[in-house]
Amino acid sequence: MATKRAEAAARAQVERALGVPLPDAVWNRHDHVLVQRLTDETGGERRTALRDLIAQARTDLDDYIAPYLAAVGGKRSPGGSSPPDVDRSVSVVERQTLGAYEENRGRAFSEGIARLAGDPAGENGRAVHAFRRVALGGRTLTAEEAFAFMRSPAVAALTVEDFARIGASPVEHSARIEDRTSGVEDSDWGLREFERFTVVIEPPGTRVPWSLGWSPNHRKDVRGRIELPVEASGDDLRLGTIAYWNLWGQRTVLGELHRLAKRLAKYYPWEEWQAAWFLLTGQPTWISPLTTRTEVRHGDGWDRGTVTMTMDLWVPAATVERIYRHVQHQRRQGAARRRDKALAVWLFTEDMERTAGRRLTTPELMRAWNEAHPDDRRADRSSFHDLRKRGEEAAARLLRPGDQMVIAPRATSATEATPVSTPKPADVSE
């Protein structure tokens, strides 16, 4: 029979592998023989025992929370209940190069909407100034300050009152999360999800304990998501989906920003992210007569890229066609660069494993890549693994003649081309 210390060590290994703490009712179902083998064996036998113990715990945990999942109609997410900070989908909203006529009309309209939204004589303007007073110290932020504000885990978990109580500013601080645990536990009201962590804020170097539990009926009430700009390149803004918490009867700083952005988006021709950007920076959010939005979604074994164009009725059709062809050309070039990078990573990892004479782990391969490519270092294991996988898939496509033609199409001569006549669409004028 394994000792209590061996049991505790085995339980810790299993919980690390599953990413969630195990309730006693789940752990007590385990096979004690596997724990004994994990303690006594070495090498491959020990790894097999650990793998079997993890598989058994995962099955027991699924059975244990099955009634809970049935109540919420969902699935247990790997690695705990906490939502990801940023989705794997990436959207890019671009300000396209328009003619002088379209540019001037767009700028004038954008300036006018910003003045209306920020007018302190109006109800919405008073709400805007009140938010800036309590959350931003009575000022607007630069773009760099706004990006740092939105990425802070403290504004996603704490209220304005919390910041005031500890003597910290929601804007001028750095924050990190420590001692994070999440999962499903028993309570006086039955099974419930929970999240616990410590928010460390500097200055003043305060540690703020944070804990929240919720029942199935309130699962959607405690979490929110807001799409916000997370970085800029020239006039382009890259959007990301950021998660935040709603506390019982209170709103976190990011939750209050989202609430007010929703309100402004109902009154003015803004999307929520545009309203949020105006609230933080005060900059007249560009309301373009023609906007393109490209989105790339990554799934298991598939990628999909889409482009959405939104234009005012008065924009000439010739401008719409020109912008679409430009966006399409840019995305094809970007896809080719991403494919070439994935191929380079895959070839590098193949060479490393051939030299080592064995299968290397992702951390080993990533360390080797970073040492060999200091100007192109990788920090995320999951994205490095996905990049290698896409490189392997790209290499496999090169072996199929049909796909080779897609990757490198043969030029069609004028005599081979079949002309297709299409009616020229009429411009829509004012």
C-alpha positions in Angstrom: 0.0 0.0 0.0 1.4 3.4 -1.0 2.2 5.9 1.8 0.3 9.1 2.3 3.2 11.1 1.0 3.3 8.9 -2.2 -0.5 9.4 -2.6 -0.1 13.1 -2.3 2.7 13.2 -4.8 0.8 11.1 -7.3 -2.3 13.3 -6.8 -0.3 16.4 -7.5 1.1 15.0 -10.7 -2.3 14.0 -11.9 -3.8 17.4 -11.1 -1.0 19.2 -13.0 -1.6 17.0 -16.0 -5.3 17.7 -16.0 -5.0 21.3 -15.1 -7.6 21.2 -12.4 -7.7 20.3 -8.7 -9.5 17.0 -8.1 -12.3 16.8 -5.5 -11.7 14.1 -2.8 -14.7 12.2 -4.1 -12.9 11.8 -7.5 -9.4 11.0 -6.2 -10.7 8.4 -3.8 -11.9 6.3 -6.7 -8.4 5.8 -8.1 -6.6 2.4 -8.4 -4.2 2.2 -5.5 -2.1 -0.4 -7.4 -1.3 2.3 -10.0 -0.1 4.6 -7.3 2.1 1.8 -5.9 3.5 1.2 -9.4 4.2 4.9 -9.8 6.2 4.9 -6.6 8.1 1.6 -7.2 8.7 1.5 -10.9 11.2 3.5 -13.0 11.5 4.4 -16.7 8.8 3.2 -19.1 6.8 1.3 -16.5 6.5 4.4 -14.3 5.4 6.5 -17.3 2.8 3.9 -18.2 1.5 3.9 -14.6 1.2 7.7 -14.6 -0.6 7.7 -18.0 -3.1 5.1 -16.8 -3.7 7.0 -13.6 -4.3 10.2 -15.4 -6.7 8.5 -17.8 -8.6 7.0 -15.0 -8.8 10.3 -13.1 -10.1 12.1 -16.3 -12.8 9.5 -16.7 -13.8 9.7 -13.0 -13.9 13.5 -13.1 -16.1 13.5 -16.2 -18.5 11.1 -14.5 -18.5 13.2 -11.3 -19.4 16.5 -13.0 -21.8 14.9 -15.6 -24.9 16.1 -13.7 -23.4 19.6 -13.6 -22.6 19.7 -17.3 -26.1 18.5 -18.1 -27.5 21.4 -16.1 -25.4 24.0 -18.0 -25.5 22.3 -21.3 -21.8 22.5 -21.9 -18.5 20.6 -21.9 -15.6 20.8 -19.5 -12.9 22.9 -21.0 -9.4 21.5 -20.9 -7.1 23.1 -18.3 -9.8 24.5 -16.0 -12.8 26.7 -16.2 -11.1 30.0 -16.8 -11.8 31.6 -20.2 -8.9 32.2 -22.5 -7.6 35.8 -22.4 -7.6 36.2 -26.2 -9.3 33.9 -28.8 -7.3 32.1 -31.4 -9.3 33.9 -34.1 -7.7 37.2 -35.2 -9.5 40.0 -36.8 -7.9 43.0 -38.6 -9.8 46.2 -39.3 -8.0 48.2 -41.9 -8.5 51.8 -43.0 -8.2 51.5 -46.7 -6.6 54.1 -49.0 -9.6 56.0 -50.5 -9.8 58.9 -52.8 -9.8 62.5 -51.5 -13.6 62.7 -51.9 -14.2 59.6 -49.7 -11.5 60.6 -47.2 -12.9 64.1 -46.6 -16.5 62.9 -46.2 -15.4 60.1 -43.8 -13.3 62.5 -41.7 -16.0 65.1 -41.4 -18.6 62.5 -40.4 -16.2 60.9 -37.8 -15.4 64.2 -36.2 -19.1 65.1 -35.9 -20.0 61.8 -34.2 -17.2 62.2 -31.7 -18.3 65.7 -30.8 -21.9 64.5 -30.3 -20.8 61.5 -28.1 -18.5 63.6 -25.9 -20.8 66.6 -25.5 -21.1 67.1 -21.7 -24.5 68.8 -22.2 -25.9 65.4 -23.4 -26.7 62.4 -21.3 -24.2 60.2 -23.1 -21.5 62.8 -22.9 -22.0 63.1 -19.1 -21.6 59.3 -18.8 -18.4 59.4 -20.9 -16.9 62.1 -18.7 -17.9 60.3 -15.5 -16.2 57.1 -16.7 -13.0 58.9 -17.5 -13.1 60.7 -14.1 -13.4 57.5 -12.0 -11.5 55.0 -14.2 -8.9 57.1 -16.0 -8.1 59.8 -13.5 -10.0 62.5 -15.4 -8.0 62.3 -18.6 -7.8 60.4 -21.9 -5.1 57.8 -22.7 -2.5 57.6 -25.4 -2.7 54.6 -27.7 0.1 52.9 -25.8 -1.5 53.5 -22.5 -4.9 52.2 -23.8 -3.3 49.0 -25.0 -1.6 48.4 -21.6 -4.9 49.3 -19.8 -6.9 46.7 -21.8 -4.3 43.9 -21.3 -4.0 44.4 -17.5 -5.5 41.4 -15.6 -6.3 43.8 -12.7 -8.9 45.8 -14.6 -10.5 42.6 -15.7 -10.9 41.3 -12.1 -11.1 44.4 -9.9 -13.6 47.3 -9.5 -12.9 51.0 -9.3 -13.6 50.8 -5.6 -11.0 48.0 -5.2 -8.3 50.2 -6.8 -9.3 53.2 -4.6 -9.2 50.9 -1.5 -5.6 49.8 -2.1 -4.4 53.2 -3.3 -3.6 52.1 -6.9 -4.5 53.7 -10.3 -6.4 51.6 -12.9 -4.1 53.2 -15.5 -0.7 53.7 -14.0 0.2 50.2 -12.7 1.5 46.8 -13.7 -0.2 43.6 -12.6 0.1 39.9 -12.7 -1.9 36.9 -11.6 -0.4 34.3 -9.1 -1.6 31.2 -7.3 -4.4 30.5 -9.8 -6.7 27.6 -9.2 -10.0 26.7 -10.8 -12.4 23.7 -11.1 -15.6 22.2 -9.7 -16.2 21.8 -6.0 -18.9 20.7 -3.6 -20.8 23.5 -1.7 -23.9 23.8 0.5 -25.9 24.4 -2.7 -24.4 21.5 -4.7 -21.7 21.4 -7.3 -20.4 24.8 -8.4 -17.5 26.1 -10.4 -14.9 28.3 -8.8 -11.9 30.5 -9.6 -9.3 31.7 -7.1 -6.1 33.7 -7.6 -4.1 36.6 -6.3 -3.7 39.9 -8.1 -0.3 41.5 -7.5 -0.4 45.2 -8.3 2.7 47.5 -8.5 2.8 50.2 -7.4 2.1 49.9 -4.4 3.1 46.2 -4.4 -0.3 45.0 -3.0 -1.5 41.4 -3.1 -5.2 41.2 -3.6 -6.8 37.8 -2.9 -9.6 37.1 -5.4 -12.2 34.3 -5.2 -15.6 33.6 -6.9 -17.9 30.7 -7.1 -21.0 30.3 -9.2 -23.8 27.8 -9.8 -24.9 26.5 -13.2 -27.7 29.0 -13.5 -25.3 31.9 -13.2 -22.5 30.7 -15.4 -23.0 33.3 -18.1 -23.5 36.1 -15.6 -20.0 36.1 -14.1 -18.0 36.2 -17.3 -17.9 38.7 -20.0 -16.0 39.2 -23.3 -15.2 42.4 -25.1 -13.6 42.9 -28.5 -10.9 45.5 -28.2 -7.9 46.8 -30.2 -4.8 45.1 -28.8 -2.2 46.6 -31.1 -1.8 49.1 -33.9 0.3 49.2 -37.1 0.0 52.6 -38.7 -3.7 53.3 -39.2 -4.7 49.6 -38.8 -6.0 48.2 -35.5 -5.7 44.5 -34.6 -8.6 43.3 -32.5 -8.6 40.6 -29.9 -11.3 39.2 -27.6 -10.5 39.9 -23.9 -12.3 38.1 -21.0 -13.3 39.9 -17.8 -15.2 39.0 -14.7 -18.5 40.4 -13.4 -18.7 40.3 -9.6 -22.0 39.9 -7.8 -23.7 43.3 -7.8 -20.6 45.0 -9.1 -18.8 45.6 -12.4 -15.1 45.3 -12.9 -13.3 48.2 -14.6 -13.3 46.4 -17.9 -16.9 45.3 -17.4 -17.9 49.0 -16.9 -16.1 49.9 -20.1 -18.0 47.2 -22.0 -21.3 48.4 -20.5 -20.8 52.0 -21.6 -19.4 50.9 -25.0 -22.6 48.9 -25.7 -24.6 52.0 -24.8 -22.7 54.3 -27.1 -22.8 51.7 -30.0 -26.6 51.8 -29.8 -26.8 55.6 -30.2 -24.0 56.2 -32.7 -22.7 54.4 -35.9 -20.0 52.6 -34.0 -19.1 49.1 -33.2 -18.5 48.3 -29.6 -14.7 48.3 -30.0 -14.9 51.8 -31.7 -16.9 53.2 -28.8 -14.5 51.6 -26.2 -11.5 53.2 -28.1 -13.2 56.6 -28.0 -13.9 56.2 -24.3 -10.3 55.5 -23.5 -8.4 57.8 -25.9 -10.9 60.5 -26.9 -9.7 60.2 -30.5 -12.4 60.6 -33.2 -12.9 57.0 -34.2 -12.6 56.7 -38.0 -16.0 55.9 -39.4 -14.8 54.9 -42.9 -17.2 55.0 -45.9 -15.6 51.7 -46.7 -14.2 49.2 -44.2 -12.7 45.8 -44.7 -12.5 43.3 -41.9 -10.4 40.2 -42.4 -10.6 37.3 -40.0 -8.5 34.1 -39.8 -9.9 31.3 -37.7 -7.7 28.3 -36.7 -9.1 24.9 -35.8 -7.8 21.4 -35.5 -6.7 20.6 -39.0 -8.2 23.6 -40.7 -7.8 27.3 -41.3 -10.4 29.7 -42.8 -9.9 33.3 -43.9 -12.8 35.6 -44.7 -13.1 39.3 -45.7 -16.2 41.4 -44.9 -16.7 44.8 -46.6 -19.0 47.5 -45.3 -19.5 50.6 -47.4 -21.8 53.6 -47.5 -24.4 53.7 -50.3 -22.7 56.6 -52.1 -19.3 54.9 -52.4 -18.6 54.2 -56.2 -18.7 50.6 -57.2 -15.2 51.0 -58.9 -13.8 51.9 -55.5 -15.3 48.8 -53.9 -13.8 46.5 -56.6 -10.4 48.2 -56.3 -10.2 47.8 -52.5 -11.4 44.2 -52.6 -8.7 43.2 -55.1 -6.1 45.0 -53.0 -7.1 43.1 -49.8 -7.2 39.8 -51.6 -3.7 40.3 -52.9 -2.4 41.3 -49.5 -3.9 38.2 -47.8 -2.5 35.8 -50.4 0.9 37.2 -49.9 0.5 36.9 -46.1 -0.7 33.3 -46.5 2.4 32.4 -48.6 4.7 33.9 -45.9 3.0 32.0 -43.2 3.2 28.7 -45.2 7.0 29.3 -45.8 7.6 29.9 -42.1 5.7 26.7 -41.2 7.7 24.8 -43.7 11.0 26.2 -42.2 9.9 25.2 -38.7 9.0 21.7 -39.8 12.2 21.1 -41.7 14.2 22.4 -38.7 12.4 20.0 -36.3 12.9 17.1 -38.7 16.6 17.7 -38.8 16.9 18.0 -35.0 15.1 14.7 -34.5 17.1 13.0 -37.2 20.3 14.2 -35.5 19.1 13.2 -32.0 17.9 9.8 -33.2 14.7 10.0 -31.2 11.4 11.9 -31.0 12.0 15.3 -29.2 9.4 17.1 -27.1 8.0 20.4 -28.1 9.9 22.3 -25.4 13.2 20.7 -26.5 12.5 21.6 -30.1 11.4 25.2 -29.3 14.6 25.8 -27.2 16.7 24.5 -30.1 14.8 26.8 -32.5 15.3 29.9 -30.3 19.0 29.2 -29.9 19.4 28.8 -33.7 17.1 31.8 -34.5 17.6 34.5 -31.9 15.8 37.0 -34.1 12.7 34.8 -34.5 12.2 33.5 -31.0 9.1 31.6 -30.0 7.5 31.8 -26.5 4.3 29.7 -26.8 4.6 26.0 -26.9 1.1 25.5 -28.4 1.6 27.9 -31.3 5.0 26.4 -32.0 3.5 22.9 -32.1 0.7 24.2 -34.4 3.2 25.9 -36.7 5.2 22.6 -37.0 2.0 20.7 -37.7 1.0 23.2 -40.5 4.4 22.9 -42.0 4.0 19.1 -42.1 0.7 19.5 -43.8 2.1 22.0 -46.3 4.9 19.6 -47.1 2.4 16.8 -47.7 0.4 19.1 -50.1 3.5 19.7 -52.2 3.5 16.0 -53.0 0.0 16.1 -54.6 0.1 17.4 -58.2 -3.4 19.0 -57.8 -2.3 21.1 -54.9 1.0 22.1 -56.6 -1.0 23.8 -59.2 -2.9 25.8 -56.5 0.4 26.8 -54.9 2.1 27.7 -58.1 -0.5 28.2 -60.8 0.6 28.0 -64.5 0.1 31.2 -66.4 -2.7 31.1 -68.9 -1.9 32.4 -72.4 -4.2 34.8 -74.1 -5.2 32.1 -76.7 -6.2 29.6 -74.0 -8.3 32.1 -72.0 -12.1 32.0 -72.4 -13.5 35.5 -72.3 -16.4 36.1 -70.1 -18.6 39.1 -70.5 -20.2 40.6 -67.5 -22.4 43.7 -67.3 -20.6 46.6 -65.7 -22.4 47.5 -62.5 -23.8 51.0 -62.3 -22.3 53.4 -59.7 -24.6 54.4 -56.8 -24.5 58.1 -56.5 -26.2 60.4 -54.1 
